[in-house]
């Protein structure tokens, strides 16, 4: 087993694009120990740019791990809820890592780069935890495991014009790069691993390449379409993913929540062995006590995380994320409610700092691209 990089006393981490963000007016914040831009102009303007044209995101803070060797697939199979044995090279799959009690340790993307060669993208806030979790389960398996996060950059181009703008600057036919696929390509004159997953509800592409090459790719992508691409921060990434009803770790996902309760049964293969399967299977068989739902408020006030959801005088749930949705021009939220209150159309209230606001359970996602 190849040893992973030790964390030591990591201070505030900076992505390879940090200097560009600062030079172009990015408002920098501490996000999971990384200095990251929350916005450049306004969150609404950046949000609308992604919905209507294309936005560029620095996602180099995401953890990028690599598992290689003859037993790489069997190791990862035991650690994630989704099926790995059928994951062919060039495919990407969404899954979850769960503990013995079925609680979610993280939601991850697994990239099949080749036979016995898997990359795992994890949330920045969980990188250390997941590295330690994987290391603790390697045992004598014939694998090499590495945390390549600091050696690589990662950039996402998202929006309805992403493919159009990128197509003439990449040496592959983007129409043949399907959703949740990946391959190695030359973008402009730079080699990168290109995938098509996204976290905004729009079409788009992700690029993983050596950290020292990331600024050059970023500059070239920003020049696409003569100014058609907008630099975007974490602020609009959150409003975009909430409109698309994509759960966020630390909000909709945490160790006290299982995948069935979170509405992620599509990412769980209960007919295979993985850590936490028995506990998750019990929830699936008996039904979860609470479920994740979407809420649309009657007014424009925002139901923030932790807001109580009420049915009459009874608290029946809690908001996990809320915002005023720029695309919908409405206040929306996600949260967990007892199953009997989860049916679409159910009228409830939220307690906004002592004042009740009417809300209704609505189908997810709130927004779906054409």
N, C-alpha and C positions, 0 to 999 in steps of 0.2 A: 504494500500500500504506500503510495506517495503521500507524504504529509501535506496537509493544507497550510496555508499561510496563517501565522499566529496573529491575533488581533493586537496584543500588547496594549499600550495606552493610546489608542487612536484618539486624537483630538478631533476637532471639526473637520470632516472630510470634504474635499472639493472635487467636483467632477472635472474631466478634461476641458469642459466648456465654461468653467467658472469665470475666467477672465473676460470672455465674450459677454456673458450675462451682465457683469458689473459695468463693462464699457458701454453697454447698450441700455442702461437704465433699469435693469432688472431689480426688483425689490427683493432682496435676499433674506431668507428666513432659515432657521434651524429646522430641518425636517429629518427625523430619525438619525440625527448626528451628521447630516450632510448640509452644506450651505447650498440652498436651492432657490431659484426665482419663483416667487408666488405669482408675480404678474409683471408686465412691462408697461402696459397702458391701463386698460380697465379689464376686469374679469369678463364683463359682458361683451366688450368688443372682441376679445380673444375667443370667447365662446362662439360668437356668431361667425367669426372667421373660419373656425373649424366646421361649423354646420353648413356654411355656404361656399367655401373655397378650400383652403388648406392651412393647417397649422403645424408648426414644428415644435416638438417637445424634447428636452434633454431628460432622458430616463436612465442616465448612467448610474443613478443611485440604487437602482434595482440590483439585487444580488444575482450574480451569474456563476453557477457552479458546474462542474464537469465530472462525470463518472464514466470511466472507460475500463475495458477489460472483458474477459469472457463471461463474468458473472454480473456485469453492470445491469443488464435488464432484470435479472432475477432479484438483485438487491433492491432496485427502485420499485419493482413490482410489490415487494413487501412493505414499502414505505408510503405508497400513494394509493388513493382510493380508485383511480381509473386503471384501465387495463393497459399494460405496457407490452405484453407478449405479442400483441397484434399491431404494435406501432411500427410502421415501416419507415425506413430512412426517407427524410424529406417531409415527414409529418410532425405536427405539433399537437399536443393534447393538454387540455385543462384538467387539473386534478387537485386533490387536497391531501395534505399530510395530517394525520390525526393521531392522537395519543390513545392509550389503551382503553380509556373511557369513551372514545369516540369524539372527543373535543377537537376542534380544528386548530392545528398548530400554525398552518399557513395555507393559502391557496397558491398554486404554482403552475407554471407552464413547463412541460417536458418536451424538449426538442430531440427528435431522433436524427442524429447527424450521420450515422452509419452503423454498421453492425458492431455492437459492443461499444457504442459511443453516444452518450446521452448528455445533453445540457439541461440544466434546471434553472429557470428564472424564478426568483423568490422576492418577496417584498423586502424593501430596505430595512424596515423596522424589525424584521424577523431573521435577518441574515445570520447573525451570530447563533441564534437559537437553532436554526435549521442546520447550519454547519455542524454544531455539536451533536444534534440529533442523528444526523447521518453517520458521523464518525463513531457514535456509540453503538451503531448497529452493523458496522462493517465486519467486525470479527475477523475471521480468516478468509473472507471472500476474496476471490481473485479479481480485484478492482484497484484502480488508481483514482483517487478523489482529490479534487483541487478547488479552491475558491479563487476564481479568476476575476473577481469584481474589479479590483484596482488596476488590473492590467488591460481592461477593455472599456470601451465607451459604448453607449447605446442611445440611439436617436429614433424618434417616432415621427413620421409624416402622416398626418391624419386629415381626412376631409374628402368630400365628393370629387374634388379635382386632383386628388393625390396621384392616381394612376395616370391620368392624362398628362400631368406636368412631368412625371418621372419617366414615362415610357421611352422617350428618345435618349435618355441618359443612362440606361442600364442595358447590359448585354444579354438580357433574357426577355422573352415574351411575357409581359405581366399578366396577360389573359390566361396563361397556363399556370400561373402561381395562384392556386386556389386558396380559399379561406382555411386557415390553420395549416398552412404549408410553409416550408422553409427551404432555401437552397443557397449555395455560395454563388455570388455574382460580382461583376465589376460595375460599380456605380460611379459614373464619371470615370476617373482613372484609378479608383480605389477598390480594393477587394474587401468584401463584407459578406457576412451572413445576413440574408434578407428574409424576413418572415412577413406574414399577412394575418395578424390577429387583431390588435386594437383594443382600446379601453374607453372609447369615446362614443360608441354607437354609430360611428362612420367607418367607411372603408379606409384602409391605410396600411402602411408598411413600417416595419422596424428594421434597424440596421445595427448589427453588432460588429465591431472592428477594433483593432488595437487602439489603445487610448491616445497615442500620439498622433493618430490619423483622424481622430474624431473632429477636431476643429476645422480641418480642411473640408471634410464632408459636410459639416454643418454650414459653412459659408456657401458651398456650392448649392446645397438644398435651399438655402435662404434666397438664392438668386433665381430660382425657378420661376418662369412666367413673368419675369421683369417686375417683381414685387407682389406677386400673387400669394406668396407664402408669408404667414404671420408667426413671429416667435411667440410662444405661449408658455405660461407658467402653471404651477400646481393649482392655482385657484380655479381656472376654467377646466382643468382636468377633472376636478372634483364635481363641478356642476354638470359637465358633460356625462360623466359616468353615472351620476345620480339620475339624470333624465333617462339614460339607457338601463337603469335599474341594476347596475353591476355592483355587487357587494364589495365593501372595502374592509380590509383587516383592521381590527381595532374599533370598528363600528358595527357592521352587520356580522362580521366574523370574529370569533375569539375562541379561546379554549373551553369556555363554558357552553358553547353552541355546537351542535352536531350538524353534519351536512344535510340531513333530512329536514330538520327544523329550519335550516337556512334556505331551503328550496333548491338545493343543488344535487338532487338525487340522480340527475343525468350524468354526473361526474363520478358516480359510485357504482362499482361492479361488485355486488354482494356475493357473486358466485366464485370469487377468488379469495385467497387468503391475504390479508393485510392487517397491519396493526390498527386495532379499533373496530374491526369488522363486526364482531359479535355484538358489541354495544350498539353500533349503528343499525344492525339488522333488527334488534329488538325494537328500536324506535320506528323503523320502517314497518314492522309487522303490527305494532299496536297503534301507530299514528302519533305524531308529535303533539305535545301539550300546547305549544305555541308555534306559530308560523310567521314567516316574513311576508309582509304585505306592503302595498303602495297606498299612500294617502294623498288626496287632493283637498286642500283647504278651501273653505268658502271665501276667505279674504286673502290679503297679500302678506300678512305677517308670517314670519318663518317659525316653524316648529323645530327647535334645535335639538341636538342629541340630548337624551335624558328627559325630554318632555313626556309627561304622563298622557296616556290615551285612555279616555273614559267612556263608559257606557252607563248613562245615568250618573249615579254617585259612585259607581264601582270602577276602580282602576283595572283595566283589562290588558294593558300593554304599555310599551315605551318606545319612543322614537329613537332610532339609531343614527339617522342622517336626515337633514332637511335643508331646503334652499328655496329661493325664488327662481324658477326655471326660466331662463331668457327665451328659449325657443317656444315654450308653451304660454309664457306670460301668466304663470300661475304659481302659487306656493305649493310645493310638493314635499313629501317625506317618505322615508321607508322606516319600518319598525317591526316589532314583534307583538302580536296579539294572541290571546287564547283562540284556539282553533274555531270555536263556535262563533267568533266575531269576524272571521276572515273572509267570508263570502263577499264577492264583488257587489257593490251597491249598499253595503251595510253603512248606516250613518252612525258616526261616533263623534266625540269631542276631543280636543286637545286642550291641555291647561297651559296657556301662554302667560306665565308669570302672574297667575291668579285670575286670569280672565279666560273664560271658555270660548273656544272657536270651533265652529262646526266643521267636520271633515267627513269624507266618504272613502271607503275602501274601493280602490280602482285596480284594474288589471295592470300587470307589469309586462313589458317595460312601459314607462310613461311616453317615451319617444321611440319610434322605429323608423329608420331611414327608408326611403322609397326603394 
